[in-house]
Amino acid sequence: MGLIADKLAARRGEDLLFVHVSFTLEAGEALILTGANGSGKSTLLRVVAGLLRPESGTVSYMAKEGGEARPAGEAAHYLGHRNAMKPELSVEENLSFWKDFLSDSQGGQGLSIGEAAEEVGLGGIAHLPFGYLSAGQQRRFAFAKLLVAWRPVWILDEPTAALDAAADRMFARLVSRHLEKGGIVLAATHQPLGLEGARELRMKGFAGTAGELAA
């Protein structure tokens, strides 16, 4: 059960970034990708999310033992460097789109927009245009997108970059709660996310090895 990556390899242009990356994450587990810039962290996340085609290998998600394996991207939220929100629309309109777009295949699970806004500490301003908000507020509402529609797998690329300490703590609480519900987290970061028991995969870039997977 869970998220299964088997012998993944990927290129950037003509160059191999990594080879033979394999891991399995079960319900309630988190894996943190670390390593120097250019070592392939973001590329690996995009491959797992189904946004890039791997050079070789497979990645899949299985909801239960004996169930049907399906592409991991169908079971995942992907939060990259950009927030994936339209600045001219209100926060509520943006989140309503994501809730409607993502919820159907998961049985409509997820928080209401008001509840999600409260969870990220910004209740009462979801009526404002997204582009009107500060960069920190925009990132908080990008976190709210993870809450309005349930997806068991969260794929996060530097989720707390440039945020203040209070936002860091808030995000750590959201991630911890997701794991307690049986969710899975795969994240690339240069900053601690405050997750106890998270495993680490140190990406090295292509040097004939996949990197080092630590408990």
C-alpha positions as CSV (number, residue, x, y, z in Angstrom):
1,M,0.0,0.0,0.0
2,G,1.1,3.6,-0.4
3,L,3.3,5.5,-2.8
4,I,5.9,3.3,-4.7
5,A,8.8,4.7,-6.8
6,D,10.8,2.0,-8.6
7,K,14.2,2.7,-10.2
8,L,13.3,6.2,-11.4
9,A,15.7,8.1,-13.7
10,A,15.2,11.5,-15.3
11,R,17.0,13.9,-17.6
12,R,17.3,17.7,-17.9
13,G,18.0,18.3,-21.6
14,E,20.6,15.8,-22.6
15,D,21.9,15.2,-19.1
16,L,20.9,12.5,-16.6
17,L,20.0,14.1,-13.3
18,F,19.6,10.9,-11.3
19,V,19.2,7.1,-11.8
20,H,17.9,4.2,-9.7
21,V,15.8,6.2,-7.3
22,S,13.5,3.9,-5.4
23,F,11.4,4.3,-2.3
24,T,8.1,3.2,-0.7
25,L,6.0,5.4,1.5
26,E,3.0,4.0,3.4
27,A,0.2,5.8,5.2
28,G,1.4,8.3,7.8
29,E,5.0,8.5,6.4
30,A,7.0,11.4,5.2
31,L,10.2,11.6,3.0
32,I,12.2,14.7,2.8
33,L,14.5,15.3,-0.2
34,T,17.7,17.2,0.5
35,G,20.8,18.1,-1.5
36,A,22.5,20.9,-3.4
37,N,20.7,23.0,-6.0
38,G,20.7,21.1,-9.3
39,S,20.8,17.7,-7.7
40,G,17.3,16.8,-9.0
41,K,15.0,17.4,-6.1
42,S,12.4,19.4,-8.0
43,T,12.7,17.1,-11.0
44,L,12.0,14.1,-8.9
45,L,8.9,15.7,-7.4
46,R,7.6,16.6,-10.8
47,V,8.1,13.0,-12.0
48,V,6.3,11.6,-9.0
49,A,3.4,14.1,-9.6
50,G,3.1,13.1,-13.2
51,L,4.2,16.5,-14.6
52,L,7.4,15.1,-16.2
53,R,7.9,11.8,-17.9
54,P,10.7,9.7,-16.3
55,E,13.6,8.5,-18.5
56,S,13.0,5.1,-16.9
57,G,11.3,3.5,-13.9
58,T,7.7,3.7,-12.6
59,V,5.8,5.5,-9.8
60,S,2.3,4.5,-8.6
61,Y,-0.1,4.8,-5.7
62,M,-2.1,2.0,-4.2
63,A,-4.9,2.9,-1.8
64,K,-5.2,-0.5,-0.1
65,E,-3.6,-3.9,-0.2
66,G,-4.8,-5.8,-3.2
67,G,-6.2,-2.7,-4.8
68,E,-5.5,-1.3,-8.2
69,A,-2.3,0.7,-8.7
70,R,-2.8,4.0,-10.4
71,P,-0.6,7.0,-11.4
72,A,0.5,8.8,-8.2
73,G,-0.5,12.2,-9.7
74,E,-4.2,11.1,-9.5
75,A,-3.9,10.8,-5.7
76,A,-1.6,13.8,-5.1
77,H,-1.6,17.5,-4.4
78,Y,1.5,19.2,-5.9
79,L,2.6,22.5,-4.4
80,G,5.5,24.0,-6.3
81,H,7.3,27.3,-6.2
82,R,4.3,29.0,-7.7
83,N,1.0,29.2,-5.9
84,A,-1.3,28.1,-8.9
85,M,-3.8,30.9,-8.2
86,K,-5.1,33.6,-10.6
87,P,-4.3,37.0,-9.2
88,E,-7.4,38.7,-10.6
89,L,-9.8,36.3,-8.9
90,S,-10.7,36.4,-5.2
91,V,-9.2,33.8,-2.9
92,E,-12.7,32.3,-2.5
93,E,-13.0,32.0,-6.3
94,N,-9.6,30.4,-6.6
95,L,-10.2,27.9,-3.9
96,S,-13.7,27.1,-5.2
97,F,-12.2,26.2,-8.5
98,W,-9.7,23.8,-6.9
99,K,-12.3,22.3,-4.6
100,D,-14.6,21.6,-7.5
101,F,-11.8,20.4,-9.8
102,L,-10.2,18.0,-7.3
103,S,-13.0,16.8,-5.1
104,D,-15.2,14.7,-7.3
105,S,-13.0,11.6,-7.6
106,Q,-12.4,11.6,-3.8
107,G,-16.0,11.7,-2.8
108,G,-16.2,15.4,-2.0
109,Q,-13.9,15.2,1.1
110,G,-12.1,18.3,2.3
111,L,-12.7,21.5,4.4
112,S,-15.0,24.3,3.4
113,I,-13.3,27.4,2.1
114,G,-14.0,29.3,5.3
115,E,-12.6,26.4,7.4
116,A,-9.5,26.2,5.3
117,A,-9.0,30.0,5.5
118,E,-9.2,29.7,9.3
119,E,-6.8,26.8,9.4
120,V,-4.1,29.0,7.6
121,G,-4.8,31.9,10.0
122,L,-6.5,34.2,7.4
123,G,-10.2,33.8,8.1
124,G,-12.3,36.7,7.0
125,I,-10.2,37.9,3.9
126,A,-11.0,35.2,1.4
127,H,-13.2,37.7,-0.5
128,L,-10.1,39.8,-1.5
129,P,-8.4,39.4,-4.9
130,F,-5.5,37.0,-4.6
131,G,-3.2,39.5,-6.2
132,Y,-4.0,42.1,-3.6
133,L,-2.4,40.0,-0.8
134,S,1.2,40.0,0.5
135,A,3.5,37.2,-0.7
136,G,3.2,35.5,2.7
137,Q,-0.6,35.6,2.7
138,Q,-0.6,34.2,-0.8
139,R,1.5,31.3,0.2
140,R,-0.7,30.6,3.2
141,F,-3.7,30.4,0.9
142,A,-1.8,28.1,-1.4
143,F,-1.6,25.8,1.7
144,A,-5.4,26.1,2.0
145,K,-5.6,24.6,-1.5
146,L,-4.3,21.4,0.1
147,L,-7.2,21.4,2.6
148,V,-10.3,22.1,0.5
149,A,-10.0,18.8,-1.4
150,W,-8.6,15.6,0.1
151,R,-5.6,14.0,-1.6
152,P,-3.7,11.3,0.3
153,V,-0.3,12.3,-1.2
154,W,1.2,15.8,-0.7
155,I,4.1,16.7,-3.0
156,L,5.8,19.9,-1.8
157,D,8.6,21.8,-3.3
158,E,10.2,24.3,-0.8
159,P,6.8,24.9,0.7
160,T,8.0,27.3,3.5
161,A,10.7,29.3,1.6
162,A,10.7,33.0,2.6
163,L,7.9,32.5,5.2
164,D,8.1,33.8,8.8
165,A,8.4,31.5,11.9
166,A,4.7,31.7,12.6
167,A,3.8,30.4,9.1
168,D,6.5,27.7,9.4
169,R,4.9,26.4,12.6
170,M,1.4,26.6,11.1
171,F,2.5,24.6,8.1
172,A,4.2,22.0,10.3
173,R,0.9,21.6,12.1
174,L,-1.0,21.1,8.9
175,V,1.5,18.5,7.6
176,S,1.5,16.6,10.9
177,R,-2.3,16.5,10.9
178,H,-2.3,15.2,7.4
179,L,0.1,12.4,8.4
180,E,-2.0,11.5,11.4
181,K,-5.0,11.0,9.1
182,G,-3.0,8.5,7.1
183,G,-1.7,10.9,4.4
184,I,1.7,10.7,2.8
185,V,4.2,13.6,2.3
186,L,7.1,13.9,-0.1
187,A,8.9,17.2,0.2
188,A,12.0,19.0,-1.0
189,T,13.4,21.6,1.3
190,H,16.5,23.3,2.6
191,Q,14.7,24.2,5.8
192,P,13.5,21.9,8.6
193,L,9.8,21.2,8.4
194,G,9.6,20.1,12.1
195,L,8.4,16.6,11.2
196,E,9.4,14.0,13.7
197,G,10.2,10.6,12.3
198,A,10.5,11.8,8.7
199,R,12.9,9.9,6.5
200,E,15.5,11.7,4.3
201,L,16.7,11.1,0.8
202,R,19.9,13.0,0.0
203,M,20.0,13.7,-3.7
204,K,23.5,13.9,-5.1
205,G,22.9,14.5,-8.8
206,F,24.2,12.1,-11.3
207,A,27.3,10.3,-10.1
208,G,26.3,6.7,-10.9
209,T,24.2,6.5,-7.7
210,A,20.7,7.4,-6.7
211,G,21.5,9.3,-3.5
212,E,21.4,8.1,0.0
213,L,18.2,7.1,1.8
214,A,18.3,7.6,5.5
215,A,15.9,6.5,8.2
